[in-house]
Amino acid sequence: MPRKRKGANCSSSCLTKNHSTYGECIRAKGLQLSPAVNDNYGTRQKQWDRDLDHYEKAVNDGLSPTGTQRWQVDQAIKEADSG
């Protein structure tokens, strides 16, 4: 399939109109369309959810962690086991 002339596939707001494909044009703008792809939001969210689940289990077991982060919950579990 032959390519169209440069700029024919650019978005309407493209300033240079010199891209061979629409994808090239969009990539040149440096848009961040999905935070999950661009800044590992999904990974951080999953870690936070795991930490909160761990905290909830500790509280349900009768412990009182100083915070919701994993290390704080683990510290409360360790203190309960040793004392």
Secondary structure as GFF3:
##gff-version 3
##sequence-region A 1 83
A	DSSP	alpha_helix	22	29	.	.	.	ID=ss1
A	DSSP	alpha_helix	35	38	.	.	.	ID=ss2
A	DSSP	alpha_helix	41	60	.	.	.	ID=ss3
A	DSSP	alpha_helix	70	82	.	.	.	ID=ss4
###
